[in-house]
Amino acid sequence: MLTISARVIIPEHELEFITMRASGPGGQHVNKTDSAVQLRFNYANSPSLPATYKLALAKMKDNRVLESGWIMIRSENQRSQLMNKDFAKQALVNLLQLAGKPVKVRRPTQPSKNARRKRTDSKTYRGKIKSARGKVEF
């Protein structure tokens, strides 16, 4: 069970794990074991994921979230397959928690009168400095 929030829990049977050989430089026993893990999660058809999470994931600009409704996370940082599995699960939890955060609404504001006045004063001051740099006539 993956606990995303107090109300969202994903059971293990919805996750698919595929093991493969990790990329990178060779060495003793390095490229002979399937230690890399790819976690696949079908968020579009998941009954345990609320619709708000699904919409947020569909809009998300992340290369791990595919348009087909799947999340693919690859982990090959550790030499142990079990540790890579745990890292992939934690990455999925972080991604879903990010999708669950509400989007902050931007309210457009206007500068105050004092801010506008300061801005124009600084512009005129800089203009006077620059105009004083001209040729000096005797």
Salt bridges, closest charged atoms under 4 A:
GLU12 OE2 - LYS89 NZ 3.30
GLU16 OE1 - ARG40 NH1 3.68
ASP34 OD1 - ARG21 NE 3.96
ASP62 OD2 - ARG64 NH2 2.96
GLU76 OE1 - ARG74 NH2 2.71
ASP121 OD2 - ARG117 NH1 3.27
